[in-house]
Amino acid sequence: AQKITQTQPGMFVQEKEAVTLDCTYDTSDPSYGLFWYKQPSSGEMIFLIYQGSYDQQNATEGRYSLNFQKARKSANLVISASQLGDSAMYFCAGRGGGNKLTFGTGTQLKVEL
Amino acid sequence: DAGVTQSPTHLIKTRGQQVTLRCSPISGHKSVSWYQQVLGQGPQFIFQYYEKEERGRGNFPDRFSARQFPNYSSELNVNALLLGDSALYLCASSSLLGISNYGYTFGSGTRLTVV
């Protein structure tokens, strides 16, 4: 079984600043993947970034990057140059055995002027 | 191209009733998965269907059932509704049986309220 833990229920960041959202995972599967999704108030889950367990480098997608530390079992999302439109719920999710995603409880991010 | 479409967007049901939620995947996608997201929680896996066959089931009671049609659209049925079934039900589609490095594409969900 896989477990995803997000310990920050809410985060605030000022516009144009960087913010780090924490995610730790626990899995016995040596081949796993970690995803970050953004969920605005409309409800749709929007894919942001993916990190595979065998990837040698940290993933980056535009203003999103993953700080992947296997020894600590953490896959933190870093959002650079925050924008007001980044205000949303953010979920870390793991792909383990089978074809399902296991999600954490999410972090509510609010970007302030 | 249309994304994943779900209907209805909102509905209110009474305890004990039955409900059917519908999902149309992205054109060409053969896999549909259903997730339940209770307020304040992350989504929980309910079912996956691929090529009209059930390929995965989460830890949900038998009151929950689903099916996939020849055009790959899907229905999720919930019988004997309980207050605890109130949630956002998300549908996710994929062209693969497995999860690609781009994850699933999700719809905007159906918000079910049981009173």
gemmi code that builds the backbone of each chain (N, CA, C; Angstrom):
import gemmi

chains = {
    "A": [
        ("ALA", (0.843, -1.194, 0.000), (0.000, 0.000, 0.000), (0.879, 1.244, 0.000)),
        ("GLN", (0.361, 2.281, -0.541), (1.104, 3.528, -0.632), (0.398, 4.574, 0.213)),
        ("LYS", (1.184, 5.420, 0.866), (0.607, 6.494, 1.663), (1.271, 7.805, 1.297)),
        ("ILE", (0.470, 8.835, 1.093), (0.943, 10.165, 0.760), (0.551, 11.107, 1.893)),
        ("THR", (1.504, 11.877, 2.392), (1.238, 12.778, 3.519), (1.566, 14.216, 3.139)),
        ("GLN", (0.581, 15.075, 3.329), (0.781, 16.515, 3.155), (0.442, 17.153, 4.499)),
        ("THR", (1.403, 17.772, 5.119), (1.233, 18.246, 6.499), (0.828, 19.707, 6.600)),
        ("GLN", (0.736, 20.405, 5.488), (0.390, 21.827, 5.505), (-1.051, 22.004, 5.029)),
        ("PRO", (-1.999, 22.192, 5.928), (-3.382, 22.383, 5.474), (-3.543, 23.663, 4.661)),
        ("GLY", (-2.781, 24.721, 5.042), (-2.894, 25.979, 4.339), (-1.567, 26.707, 4.309)),
        ("MET", (-1.358, 27.432, 3.217), (-0.140, 28.223, 3.068), (-0.501, 29.571, 2.459)),
        ("PHE", (0.249, 30.607, 2.889), (0.101, 31.926, 2.297), (1.439, 32.320, 1.671)),
        ("VAL", (1.365, 33.002, 0.532), (2.576, 33.502, -0.098), (2.257, 34.830, -0.763)),
        ("GLN", (3.223, 35.706, -0.790), (3.012, 36.984, -1.473), (3.284, 36.816, -2.959)),
        ("GLU", (2.555, 37.592, -3.716), (2.727, 37.570, -5.169), (4.195, 37.788, -5.514)),
        ("LYS", (4.671, 37.012, -6.505), (6.031, 37.068, -7.038), (7.050, 36.344, -6.158)),
        ("GLU", (6.634, 35.872, -4.988), (7.534, 35.099, -4.146), (7.450, 33.620, -4.514)),
        ("ALA", (8.428, 32.839, -4.057), (8.413, 31.391, -4.244), (7.802, 30.730, -3.008)),
        ("VAL", (7.198, 29.565, -3.232), (6.595, 28.824, -2.123), (6.862, 27.337, -2.311)),
        ("THR", (7.056, 26.641, -1.201), (7.291, 25.200, -1.225), (6.165, 24.481, -0.512)),
        ("LEU", (5.561, 23.525, -1.207), (4.497, 22.701, -0.635), (5.056, 21.304, -0.378)),
        ("ASP", (4.868, 20.825, 0.843), (5.513, 19.588, 1.265), (4.693, 18.346, 0.928)),
        ("CYS", (5.414, 17.273, 0.634), (4.784, 15.980, 0.383), (5.778, 14.884, 0.770)),
        ("THR", (5.352, 13.963, 1.595), (6.157, 12.778, 1.856), (5.359, 11.550, 1.457)),
        ("TYR", (6.083, 10.508, 1.100), (5.416, 9.311, 0.615), (5.992, 8.091, 1.309)),
        ("ASP", (5.214, 7.050, 1.330), (5.636, 5.790, 1.931), (5.139, 4.675, 1.035)),
        ("THR", (6.062, 3.959, 0.420), (5.688, 2.863, -0.466), (6.771, 1.800, -0.444)),
        ("SER", (6.362, 0.560, -0.655), (7.307, -0.549, -0.746), (7.612, -0.881, -2.205)),
        ("ASP", (6.919, -0.229, -3.110), (7.106, -0.467, -4.539), (8.353, 0.282, -5.001)),
        ("PRO", (9.347, -0.417, -5.563), (10.572, 0.283, -5.990), (10.365, 1.142, -7.237)),
        ("SER", (9.301, 0.848, -7.969), (9.003, 1.616, -9.178), (7.725, 2.421, -8.940)),
        ("TYR", (7.893, 3.662, -8.638), (6.719, 4.481, -8.330), (6.864, 5.834, -9.009)),
        ("GLY", (5.785, 6.540, -9.023), (5.796, 7.888, -9.577), (5.015, 8.820, -8.684)),
        ("LEU", (5.380, 10.080, -8.695), (4.717, 11.075, -7.869), (4.232, 12.221, -8.750)),
        ("PHE", (3.014, 12.630, -8.499), (2.372, 13.682, -9.279), (1.964, 14.821, -8.352)),
        ("TRP", (1.892, 16.004, -8.923), (1.249, 17.123, -8.261), (0.112, 17.619, -9.158)),
        ("TYR", (-1.037, 17.831, -8.496), (-2.204, 18.355, -9.181), (-2.646, 19.635, -8.494)),
        ("LYS", (-3.242, 20.515, -9.280), (-3.848, 21.752, -8.788), (-5.357, 21.628, -8.941)),
        ("GLN", (-6.079, 21.986, -7.896), (-7.537, 21.933, -7.955), (-8.118, 23.307, -7.612)),
        ("PRO", (-8.518, 24.071, -8.630), (-9.183, 25.339, -8.348), (-10.595, 25.094, -7.824)),
        ("SER", (-11.262, 26.154, -7.479), (-12.597, 26.009, -6.886), (-13.594, 25.359, -7.843)),
        ("SER", (-13.294, 25.346, -9.125), (-14.181, 24.699, -10.098), (-14.207, 23.181, -9.934)),
        ("GLY", (-13.194, 22.619, -9.275), (-13.207, 21.195, -8.978), (-12.307, 20.335, -9.843)),
        ("GLU", (-11.967, 20.805, -11.021), (-11.155, 19.993, -11.919), (-9.735, 19.825, -11.377)),
        ("MET", (-9.202, 18.625, -11.487), (-7.824, 18.356, -11.089), (-6.927, 18.606, -12.306)),
        ("ILE", (-5.977, 19.523, -12.153), (-5.103, 19.901, -13.257), (-3.700, 19.371, -12.996)),
        ("PHE", (-3.191, 18.550, -13.903), (-1.848, 17.987, -13.766), (-0.797, 19.089, -13.861)),
        ("LEU", (0.179, 19.049, -12.930), (1.246, 20.048, -12.932), (2.601, 19.450, -13.296)),
        ("ILE", (2.977, 18.350, -12.614), (4.349, 17.873, -12.745), (4.433, 16.440, -12.255)),
        ("TYR", (5.403, 15.693, -12.801), (5.582, 14.282, -12.469), (7.063, 13.993, -12.195)),
        ("GLN", (7.281, 13.107, -11.214), (8.641, 12.641, -10.909), (8.614, 11.130, -10.790)),
        ("GLY", (9.429, 10.441, -11.570), (9.524, 8.999, -11.473), (10.613, 8.593, -10.503)),
        ("SER", (10.456, 7.432, -9.908), (11.409, 7.007, -8.873), (12.814, 6.801, -9.437)),
        ("TYR", (12.919, 6.524, -10.732), (14.227, 6.282, -11.330), (14.801, 7.497, -12.028)),
        ("ASP", (14.047, 8.597, -12.011), (14.540, 9.819, -12.675), (15.757, 10.341, -11.930)),
        ("GLN", (16.788, 10.682, -12.690), (18.036, 11.134, -12.083), (17.973, 12.601, -11.665)),
        ("GLN", (17.168, 13.371, -12.368), (17.108, 14.799, -12.077), (15.730, 15.182, -11.571)),
        ("ASN", (15.701, 16.266, -10.817), (14.418, 16.789, -10.358), (13.625, 17.321, -11.540)),
        ("ALA", (12.316, 17.041, -11.527), (11.459, 17.474, -12.619), (11.212, 18.983, -12.557)),
        ("THR", (11.084, 19.596, -13.718), (10.708, 21.010, -13.811), (9.705, 21.169, -14.951)),
        ("GLU", (8.717, 22.060, -14.725), (7.734, 22.403, -15.745), (7.401, 23.873, -15.567)),
        ("GLY", (8.068, 24.709, -16.327), (7.813, 26.145, -16.219), (8.136, 26.660, -14.826)),
        ("ARG", (7.144, 27.253, -14.156), (7.371, 27.791, -12.808), (7.302, 26.733, -11.722)),
        ("TYR", (7.010, 25.487, -12.111), (6.904, 24.399, -11.135), (8.165, 23.536, -11.166)),
        ("SER", (8.653, 23.190, -9.999), (9.764, 22.253, -9.916), (9.543, 21.350, -8.711)),
        ("LEU", (10.155, 20.183, -8.799), (10.019, 19.201, -7.731), (11.353, 19.059, -7.017)),
        ("ASN", (11.329, 19.179, -5.707), (12.510, 18.920, -4.886), (12.378, 17.488, -4.374)),
        ("PHE", (12.977, 16.553, -5.119), (12.805, 15.120, -4.879), (13.987, 14.606, -4.075)),
        ("GLN", (13.716, 14.106, -2.871), (14.764, 13.571, -2.012), (14.370, 12.157, -1.603)),
        ("LYS", (14.937, 11.164, -2.285), (14.552, 9.764, -2.069), (14.864, 9.306, -0.654)),
        ("ALA", (16.012, 9.698, -0.126), (16.398, 9.246, 1.216), (15.391, 9.720, 2.268)),
        ("ARG", (14.823, 10.896, 2.050), (13.831, 11.450, 2.975), (12.412, 11.100, 2.552)),
        ("LYS", (12.271, 10.432, 1.416), (10.957, 10.099, 0.861), (10.079, 11.341, 0.766)),
        ("SER", (10.656, 12.377, 0.203), (9.887, 13.603, 0.045), (9.916, 14.068, -1.406)),
        ("ALA", (8.838, 14.708, -1.806), (8.704, 15.223, -3.178), (7.979, 16.561, -3.089)),
        ("ASN", (8.697, 17.566, -2.675), (8.089, 18.872, -2.429), (7.952, 19.663, -3.724)),
        ("LEU", (6.837, 20.347, -3.863), (6.574, 21.185, -5.032), (7.031, 22.607, -4.744)),
        ("VAL", (7.807, 23.166, -5.645), (8.231, 24.546, -5.533), (7.578, 25.343, -6.662)),
        ("ILE", (6.860, 26.386, -6.284), (6.249, 27.290, -7.263), (7.025, 28.594, -7.179)),
        ("SER", (7.624, 28.982, -8.274), (8.386, 30.233, -8.296), (7.504, 31.366, -8.812)),
        ("ALA", (7.847, 32.586, -8.431), (7.152, 33.774, -8.926), (5.638, 33.608, -8.866)),
        ("SER", (5.126, 33.398, -7.652), (3.699, 33.110, -7.464), (2.818, 34.187, -8.094)),
        ("GLN", (1.691, 33.731, -8.621), (0.711, 34.616, -9.240), (-0.630, 34.435, -8.521)),
        ("LEU", (-1.483, 35.440, -8.623), (-2.787, 35.352, -7.956), (-3.563, 34.117, -8.426)),
        ("GLY", (-3.390, 33.761, -9.685), (-4.079, 32.598, -10.233), (-3.573, 31.273, -9.695)),
        ("ASP", (-2.504, 31.301, -8.920), (-2.000, 30.063, -8.307), (-2.794, 29.686, -7.063)),
        ("SER", (-3.642, 30.580, -6.594), (-4.462, 30.273, -5.409), (-5.383, 29.099, -5.719)),
        ("ALA", (-5.232, 28.025, -4.976), (-5.989, 26.786, -5.236), (-5.571, 25.744, -4.206)),
        ("MET", (-6.233, 24.569, -4.284), (-5.785, 23.404, -3.517), (-4.738, 22.670, -4.349)),
        ("TYR", (-3.721, 22.166, -3.677), (-2.670, 21.413, -4.355), (-2.576, 20.032, -3.726)),
        ("PHE", (-2.587, 19.018, -4.582), (-2.541, 17.633, -4.119), (-1.303, 16.928, -4.664)),
        ("CYS", (-0.664, 16.213, -3.774), (0.394, 15.291, -4.144), (-0.244, 13.916, -4.295)),
        ("ALA", (0.156, 13.169, -5.298), (-0.436, 11.851, -5.531), (0.650, 10.888, -5.964)),
        ("GLY", (0.468, 9.643, -5.584), (1.437, 8.614, -5.917), (0.852, 7.548, -6.814)),
        ("ARG", (1.669, 7.057, -7.704), (1.308, 5.928, -8.554), (2.129, 4.736, -8.080)),
        ("GLY", (1.445, 3.769, -7.548), (2.141, 2.575, -7.099), (1.681, 1.393, -7.901)),
        ("GLY", (1.446, 0.276, -7.242), (0.940, -0.896, -7.929), (-0.473, -0.665, -8.418)),
        ("GLY", (-0.850, -1.266, -9.499), (-2.190, -1.057, -10.020), (-2.254, 0.224, -10.816)),
        ("ASN", (-3.463, 0.607, -11.127), (-3.655, 1.757, -12.007), (-4.366, 2.894, -11.301)),
        ("LYS", (-4.182, 3.008, -10.006), (-4.863, 4.074, -9.294), (-3.851, 5.072, -8.751)),
        ("LEU", (-4.356, 6.272, -8.510), (-3.585, 7.300, -7.837), (-4.006, 7.351, -6.372)),
        ("THR", (-3.020, 7.484, -5.498), (-3.280, 7.687, -4.077), (-2.938, 9.127, -3.749)),
        ("PHE", (-3.922, 9.858, -3.245), (-3.755, 11.292, -3.018), (-3.499, 11.598, -1.542)),
        ("GLY", (-2.781, 12.695, -1.297), (-2.692, 13.248, 0.033), (-3.931, 14.084, 0.338)),
        ("THR", (-3.916, 14.733, 1.483), (-5.083, 15.510, 1.914), (-5.093, 16.931, 1.369)),
        ("GLY", (-3.995, 17.334, 0.725), (-3.985, 18.614, 0.048), (-3.487, 19.776, 0.888)),
        ("THR", (-3.058, 20.821, 0.198), (-2.646, 22.087, 0.806), (-3.376, 23.214, 0.095)),
        ("GLN", (-4.061, 24.061, 0.864), (-4.737, 25.229, 0.300), (-3.743, 26.380, 0.229)),
        ("LEU", (-3.422, 26.793, -0.979), (-2.485, 27.895, -1.176), (-3.245, 29.178, -1.495)),
        ("LYS", (-2.893, 30.239, -0.800), (-3.475, 31.546, -1.103), (-2.342, 32.516, -1.408)),
        ("VAL", (-2.420, 33.134, -2.565), (-1.431, 34.118, -2.994), (-1.999, 35.503, -2.721)),
        ("GLU", (-1.232, 36.309, -2.009), (-1.682, 37.635, -1.608), (-0.894, 38.723, -2.329)),
        ("LEU", (-1.530, 39.873, -2.494), (-0.869, 41.012, -3.127), (0.208, 41.583, -2.217)),
    ],
    "B": [
        ("ASP", (-10.546, 20.028, -28.971), (-11.132, 18.773, -28.523), (-11.761, 18.947, -27.156)),
        ("ALA", (-12.920, 18.300, -26.956), (-13.572, 18.366, -25.666), (-12.752, 17.586, -24.663)),
        ("GLY", (-12.763, 18.077, -23.408), (-12.089, 17.364, -22.349), (-12.995, 16.289, -21.806)),
        ("VAL", (-12.759, 15.900, -20.569), (-13.612, 14.927, -19.899), (-14.874, 15.658, -19.434)),
        ("THR", (-16.019, 15.159, -19.843), (-17.266, 15.814, -19.455), (-18.047, 14.940, -18.505)),
        ("GLN", (-18.580, 15.568, -17.472), (-19.361, 14.855, -16.471), (-20.715, 15.517, -16.327)),
        ("SER", (-21.715, 14.675, -16.078), (-23.055, 15.215, -15.841), (-23.782, 14.383, -14.803)),
        ("PRO", (-24.676, 15.011, -14.034), (-24.857, 16.457, -13.963), (-23.714, 17.103, -13.185)),
        ("THR", (-23.684, 18.418, -13.123), (-22.630, 19.093, -12.369), (-22.949, 19.112, -10.880)),
        ("HIS", (-24.222, 19.255, -10.572), (-24.664, 19.233, -9.173), (-25.955, 18.431, -9.091)),
        ("LEU", (-26.166, 17.761, -7.972), (-27.488, 17.207, -7.695), (-27.654, 16.959, -6.218)),
        ("ILE", (-28.909, 16.986, -5.823), (-29.283, 16.751, -4.434), (-30.211, 15.552, -4.390)),
        ("LYS", (-29.886, 14.603, -3.517), (-30.685, 13.393, -3.368), (-31.024, 13.198, -1.893)),
        ("THR", (-32.040, 12.384, -1.658), (-32.468, 12.055, -0.305), (-31.876, 10.716, 0.108)),
        ("ARG", (-31.593, 10.573, 1.388), (-31.097, 9.294, 1.899), (-31.965, 8.134, 1.424)),
        ("GLY", (-31.304, 7.045, 1.019), (-32.022, 5.866, 0.562), (-32.270, 5.835, -0.930)),
        ("GLN", (-32.146, 6.991, -1.582), (-32.357, 7.020, -3.028), (-31.158, 6.459, -3.778)),
        ("GLN", (-31.330, 6.346, -5.085), (-30.272, 5.872, -5.962), (-29.866, 7.007, -6.898)),
        ("VAL", (-28.603, 7.018, -7.322), (-28.133, 8.081, -8.206), (-27.239, 7.477, -9.293)),
        ("THR", (-27.289, 8.094, -10.468), (-26.424, 7.707, -11.585), (-25.656, 8.917, -12.067)),
        ("LEU", (-24.355, 8.802, -12.092), (-23.477, 9.865, -12.574), (-22.870, 9.411, -13.899)),
        ("ARG", (-22.657, 10.366, -14.792), (-22.192, 10.026, -16.130), (-20.889, 10.732, -16.477)),
        ("CYS", (-20.116, 10.052, -17.308), (-18.811, 10.578, -17.699), (-18.532, 10.223, -19.155)),
        ("SER", (-18.086, 11.222, -19.913), (-17.616, 10.977, -21.277), (-16.134, 11.287, -21.325)),
        ("PRO", (-15.308, 10.305, -21.659), (-13.857, 10.542, -21.668), (-13.444, 11.341, -22.896)),
        ("ILE", (-12.202, 11.732, -22.908), (-11.624, 12.382, -24.072), (-11.708, 11.402, -25.245)),
        ("SER", (-11.996, 11.939, -26.419), (-12.116, 11.103, -27.601), (-10.853, 10.275, -27.799)),
        ("GLY", (-11.044, 8.969, -27.960), (-9.906, 8.073, -28.151), (-9.404, 7.436, -26.870)),
        ("HIS", (-9.832, 7.958, -25.730), (-9.433, 7.371, -24.448), (-10.335, 6.189, -24.121)),
        ("LYS", (-9.710, 5.073, -23.745), (-10.465, 3.855, -23.470), (-10.567, 3.543, -21.990)),
        ("SER", (-9.869, 4.295, -21.165), (-9.877, 4.046, -19.726), (-10.622, 5.164, -19.006)),
        ("VAL", (-11.521, 4.756, -18.117), (-12.238, 5.700, -17.263), (-12.101, 5.239, -15.822)),
        ("SER", (-11.717, 6.168, -14.964), (-11.626, 5.886, -13.528), (-12.533, 6.841, -12.786)),
        ("TRP", (-13.052, 6.372, -11.661), (-13.913, 7.191, -10.812), (-13.243, 7.388, -9.454)),
        ("TYR", (-13.342, 8.607, -8.954), (-12.797, 8.962, -7.650), (-13.860, 9.713, -6.848)),
        ("GLN", (-13.854, 9.490, -5.544), (-14.734, 10.219, -4.636), (-13.892, 11.167, -3.790)),
        ("GLN", (-14.288, 12.433, -3.743), (-13.569, 13.407, -2.939), (-14.511, 14.023, -1.913)),
        ("VAL", (-14.389, 13.573, -0.695), (-15.150, 14.138, 0.410), (-14.529, 15.476, 0.793)),
        ("LEU", (-15.361, 16.401, 1.238), (-14.908, 17.750, 1.580), (-13.725, 17.701, 2.538)),
        ("GLY", (-12.642, 18.391, 2.165), (-11.461, 18.464, 3.024), (-10.488, 17.307, 2.879)),
        ("GLN", (-10.782, 16.405, 1.944), (-9.921, 15.241, 1.737), (-9.447, 15.189, 0.293)),
        ("GLY", (-8.453, 14.331, 0.059), (-8.043, 14.069, -1.308), (-8.956, 13.036, -1.948)),
        ("PRO", (-8.971, 12.959, -3.257), (-9.803, 11.968, -3.945), (-9.415, 10.542, -3.577)),
        ("GLN", (-10.432, 9.683, -3.499), (-10.239, 8.261, -3.212), (-10.704, 7.447, -4.422)),
        ("PHE", (-9.901, 6.471, -4.805), (-10.189, 5.642, -5.973), (-11.395, 4.757, -5.728)),
        ("ILE", (-12.327, 4.734, -6.719), (-13.498, 3.868, -6.610), (-13.391, 2.720, -7.611)),
        ("PHE", (-13.287, 3.058, -8.909), (-13.266, 2.052, -9.969), (-12.360, 2.513, -11.109)),
        ("GLN", (-11.867, 1.521, -11.861), (-11.321, 1.787, -13.170), (-11.935, 0.816, -14.173)),
        ("TYR", (-12.307, 1.334, -15.316), (-12.757, 0.522, -16.436), (-11.864, 0.791, -17.635)),
        ("TYR", (-11.535, -0.304, -18.309), (-10.720, -0.200, -19.525), (-11.292, -1.169, -20.534)),
        ("GLU", (-11.547, -0.689, -21.728), (-12.134, -1.522, -22.780), (-13.372, -2.263, -22.256)),
        ("LYS", (-14.179, -1.558, -21.488), (-15.479, -2.020, -21.010), (-15.394, -3.078, -19.915)),
        ("GLU", (-14.200, -3.340, -19.428), (-14.053, -4.307, -18.351), (-13.548, -3.615, -17.083)),
        ("GLU", (-14.038, -4.062, -15.936), (-13.547, -3.523, -14.680), (-12.110, -3.988, -14.464)),
        ("ARG", (-11.215, -3.030, -14.224), (-9.813, -3.365, -14.063), (-9.273, -2.985, -12.681)),
        ("GLY", (-10.126, -2.409, -11.873), (-9.694, -2.069, -10.523), (-10.870, -1.585, -9.705)),
        ("ARG", (-10.841, -1.891, -8.426), (-11.919, -1.486, -7.523), (-11.291, -1.046, -6.210)),
        ("GLY", (-11.726, 0.088, -5.711), (-11.252, 0.578, -4.429), (-12.062, 0.006, -3.282)),
        ("ASN", (-11.781, 0.481, -2.093), (-12.426, -0.032, -0.886), (-13.756, 0.681, -0.652)),
        ("PHE", (-14.729, 0.362, -1.472), (-16.062, 0.943, -1.379), (-17.083, -0.194, -1.297)),
        ("PRO", (-18.211, 0.070, -0.623), (-19.226, -0.987, -0.480), (-19.887, -1.328, -1.807)),
        ("ASP", (-20.611, -2.447, -1.791), (-21.263, -2.932, -3.008), (-22.382, -2.012, -3.483)),
        ("ARG", (-22.727, -1.029, -2.681), (-23.733, -0.050, -3.136), (-23.204, 0.755, -4.325)),
        ("PHE", (-21.928, 0.749, -4.485), (-21.294, 1.457, -5.596), (-21.068, 0.472, -6.745)),
        ("SER", (-21.487, 0.849, -7.931), (-21.250, 0.021, -9.109), (-21.011, 0.942, -10.302)),
        ("ALA", (-20.451, 0.393, -11.336), (-20.175, 1.203, -12.521), (-20.197, 0.305, -13.750)),
        ("ARG", (-20.215, 0.950, -14.894), (-20.094, 0.222, -16.145), (-19.538, 1.165, -17.198)),
        ("GLN", (-19.035, 0.558, -18.255), (-18.507, 1.336, -19.368), (-19.176, 0.853, -20.639)),
        ("PHE", (-19.541, 1.776, -21.473), (-20.286, 1.474, -22.684), (-19.354, 1.322, -23.900)),
        ("PRO", (-19.882, 0.778, -25.018), (-19.030, 0.592, -26.210), (-18.363, 1.881, -26.687)),
        ("ASN", (-18.968, 3.038, -26.423), (-18.322, 4.290, -26.840), (-17.363, 4.811, -25.766)),
        ("TYR", (-17.116, 4.011, -24.754), (-16.175, 4.263, -23.659), (-16.683, 5.255, -22.618)),
        ("SER", (-17.879, 5.776, -22.786), (-18.459, 6.569, -21.715), (-18.772, 5.637, -20.546)),
        ("SER", (-19.016, 6.239, -19.392), (-19.183, 5.415, -18.187), (-20.254, 5.993, -17.291)),
        ("GLU", (-20.860, 5.131, -16.519), (-21.808, 5.525, -15.480), (-21.352, 4.962, -14.143)),
        ("LEU", (-21.526, 5.785, -13.117), (-21.306, 5.350, -11.739), (-22.667, 5.371, -11.045)),
        ("ASN", (-23.042, 4.265, -10.453), (-24.307, 4.153, -9.744), (-24.045, 3.974, -8.248)),
        ("VAL", (-24.835, 4.663, -7.471), (-24.765, 4.494, -6.025), (-26.180, 4.252, -5.521)),
        ("ASN", (-26.385, 3.118, -4.864), (-27.687, 2.755, -4.312), (-27.774, 3.077, -2.822)),
        ("ALA", (-28.999, 3.168, -2.337), (-29.231, 3.336, -0.899), (-28.335, 4.422, -0.316)),
        ("LEU", (-28.463, 5.614, -0.862), (-27.573, 6.715, -0.500), (-27.562, 6.993, 0.996)),
        ("LEU", (-26.354, 7.269, 1.492), (-26.136, 7.678, 2.875), (-25.643, 9.117, 2.897)),
        ("LEU", (-25.797, 9.772, 4.044), (-25.309, 11.147, 4.157), (-23.820, 11.221, 3.823)),
        ("GLY", (-23.070, 10.190, 4.200), (-21.634, 10.143, 3.970), (-21.232, 10.015, 2.513)),
        ("ASP", (-22.212, 9.772, 1.646), (-21.907, 9.706, 0.208), (-21.827, 11.094, -0.415)),
        ("SER", (-22.159, 12.119, 0.347), (-22.049, 13.487, -0.144), (-20.587, 13.791, -0.448)),
        ("ALA", (-20.313, 14.166, -1.683), (-18.921, 14.335, -2.107), (-18.898, 14.885, -3.521)),
        ("LEU", (-17.674, 15.202, -3.962), (-17.422, 15.509, -5.367), (-16.945, 14.214, -6.022)),
        ("TYR", (-17.627, 13.797, -7.071), (-17.261, 12.577, -7.782), (-16.550, 12.971, -9.067)),
        ("LEU", (-15.311, 12.536, -9.154), (-14.459, 12.900, -10.285), (-14.278, 11.719, -11.218)),
        ("CYS", (-14.315, 12.019, -12.492), (-14.048, 11.023, -13.521), (-12.706, 11.373, -14.160)),
        ("ALA", (-11.907, 10.365, -14.432), (-10.598, 10.579, -15.042), (-10.457, 9.671, -16.246)),
        ("SER", (-9.918, 10.186, -17.330), (-9.755, 9.340, -18.513), (-8.293, 9.256, -18.924)),
        ("SER", (-7.999, 8.178, -19.607), (-6.640, 7.939, -20.078), (-6.700, 7.064, -21.317)),
        ("SER", (-5.709, 7.218, -22.181), (-5.650, 6.347, -23.352), (-5.053, 4.991, -23.006)),
        ("LEU", (-4.420, 4.915, -21.850), (-3.726, 3.699, -21.444), (-4.471, 3.002, -20.314)),
        ("LEU", (-4.170, 1.724, -20.147), (-4.650, 1.018, -18.963), (-3.944, 1.567, -17.734)),
        ("GLY", (-2.637, 1.770, -17.860), (-1.869, 2.300, -16.746), (-1.895, 3.822, -16.717)),
        ("ILE", (-1.142, 4.376, -15.795), (-1.079, 5.831, -15.632), (0.189, 6.330, -16.311)),
        ("SER", (0.020, 7.202, -17.294), (1.190, 7.741, -17.983), (1.894, 8.757, -17.097)),
        ("ASN", (3.012, 9.249, -17.566), (3.751, 10.276, -16.814), (3.035, 11.616, -16.793)),
        ("TYR", (1.945, 11.724, -17.506), (1.113, 12.926, -17.465), (-0.136, 12.708, -16.627)),
        ("GLY", (-0.183, 11.576, -15.946), (-1.306, 11.315, -15.065), (-2.594, 11.127, -15.845)),
        ("TYR", (-3.663, 11.264, -15.161), (-4.978, 11.200, -15.772), (-5.463, 12.609, -16.106)),
        ("THR", (-6.422, 12.680, -17.031), (-7.143, 13.925, -17.284), (-8.475, 13.825, -16.571)),
        ("PHE", (-8.713, 14.776, -15.696), (-9.923, 14.736, -14.874), (-10.993, 15.670, -15.424)),
        ("GLY", (-12.239, 15.297, -15.168), (-13.357, 16.192, -15.407), (-13.532, 17.125, -14.217)),
        ("SER", (-14.528, 18.007, -14.308), (-14.786, 18.967, -13.232), (-15.627, 18.382, -12.111)),
        ("GLY", (-16.142, 17.189, -12.337), (-16.811, 16.483, -11.256), (-18.298, 16.735, -11.163)),
        ("THR", (-18.936, 15.867, -10.404), (-20.343, 16.008, -10.032), (-20.400, 16.166, -8.518)),
        ("ARG", (-21.008, 17.272, -8.077), (-21.153, 17.497, -6.638), (-22.483, 16.901, -6.189)),
        ("LEU", (-22.385, 15.831, -5.401), (-23.577, 15.145, -4.895), (-23.787, 15.532, -3.439)),
        ("THR", (-24.989, 15.986, -3.151), (-25.379, 16.274, -1.773), (-26.513, 15.344, -1.401)),
        ("VAL", (-26.340, 14.610, -0.305), (-27.387, 13.713, 0.195), (-27.973, 14.327, 1.461)),
        ("VAL", (-29.299, 14.508, 1.438), (-29.958, 15.151, 2.592), (-30.929, 14.169, 3.261)),
    ],
}
model = gemmi.Model(1)
for chain_id, residues in chains.items():
    chain = gemmi.Chain(chain_id)
    for i, (resn, *xyz) in enumerate(residues, 1):
        res = gemmi.Residue()
        res.name, res.seqid = resn, gemmi.SeqId(i, " ")
        for name, pos in zip(("N", "CA", "C"), xyz):
            atom = gemmi.Atom()
            atom.name, atom.element = name, gemmi.Element(name[0])
            atom.pos, atom.b_iso = gemmi.Position(*pos), 0.0
            res.add_atom(atom)
        chain.add_residue(res)
    model.add_chain(chain)
structure = gemmi.Structure()
structure.add_model(model)
structure.setup_entities()
